[in-house]
Amino acid sequence: MTGKTWRVLIIDDNPQLAADAQREIVDGFEKNPDIDVEVSIETDFDKGFNIVKDGGSDIVVLDVRRDASNLAPVDETVGHAVFLEIKEARFAPVIFWTALPGNVEEEAMAPLVAVLGKGDIEKLPAAVEAAIASRAIDTIADIENHVTSVLTKHMWTELGPHWAEYTNGADPATVAQVLISRLARVLDEDREQKFTAHPSHRYIYPPASGMRSPGDVMRDPDGDWWVVLTPACDFEQKKFEFVLLARAGRLDVHKKYLGWTEAKSVGKWSELRKDVLMATQGRYHYLPAFRDIPDLVIDLENVRSVTSDGLGAMEAVASLVSPFSEALLVQHSHFRGRIGVPDLDPELIKRRLESAQSITA
């Protein structure tokens, strides 16, 4: 065993069917040395939801229809309603196990939401294992525990002993800003240490705020892509009249990409890699494909300004995370502010240095 017991809750108003599902899941993991499960049953949908809301289960096996009883008529939507309530309350993978799979098939989101018919009882262990293998539950739990640890430690070691200095006659609620700033810095440091080359680490998808910021990836009504270059302070202080955007064209029509695809030479690949894909200065900045964002190349020479209304007509698809958004602004600043100067004559310098060497010799 791994030391962790995965709590599976079956919410089904039919005790016999629920017991069959419980036995199927327990037997399915009986010989698995890596996964330990504890399976419980709740025949009341409302009580089942409260157990999930209060964190009493990790994975939910959920029926959709409630059969008629002396107290209530048949309800073919109660399970779906519970699922929607779970989504509002907390994260927990859900496996619909129902005689009405068509009623919830649009909710399928493997491996976190599965839809199985009542005749597919033998598939329940695999669906549970897939939810566990996704590590989504572990990831959220680790983040929640880390956040709690950071806030608790800072309250006891810094804010508590110096409460008067931090509040200083102000609303003690201002302490929330101190804690948020502390937490943001710690989480940002953790994020930077765990960066990988995966495109998902470059974007916040979709944007986390309705306020625009530099590095926001926008799509206009014509389907063209643009990236915001206006500094964040202008948005925060609401002192902008126009927003500066850079055009982001598709990589597969870029001249350097086409040059490589036509020649397939090492030299052309090196040129594409250096000038576009890995460029941190110069005219081009590459954005990797992710979700419905195609491979894009920002052209810092192709910019335009739009009003707030013009920006509002565009769809905010994603935001570049730090430090990628800042790197883009720095690259744009260097590109627009570059000053051309005459090159020195290297042959003249070479002759002078050789002359100096012969004198000292």
Secondary structure, DSSP 4 states (H G I P E B T S, - for coil): --S-EEEEEEE-S-HHHHHHHHHHHHHHHTT-TT-EEEEEEE--HHHHHHHHHTT--SEEEE--PBPP-SS---BSSHHHHHHHHHHHH----EEEEES-GGGTGGG-BTTTEEEEEGGGGGGHHHHHHHHHHT-HHHHHHHHHHHHHHHHHHHIIIIITTTHHHHHTTS-GGGHHHHHHHHHHHHHHHHHHHT--S-GGGTEESS-S-SS--TTEEEE-TTS-EEEE-S-HHHHHTT--SSEEEEEEEEGGGSHHHHHHHHH--HHHHHHHIIIIIT-SSSSEEEE--BTTBPPEEEEEEEEEEE-HHHHHTSEEEEEEPTTHHHHHHHHHHHHHH----PPP-HHHHHHHHHHHHHHH-
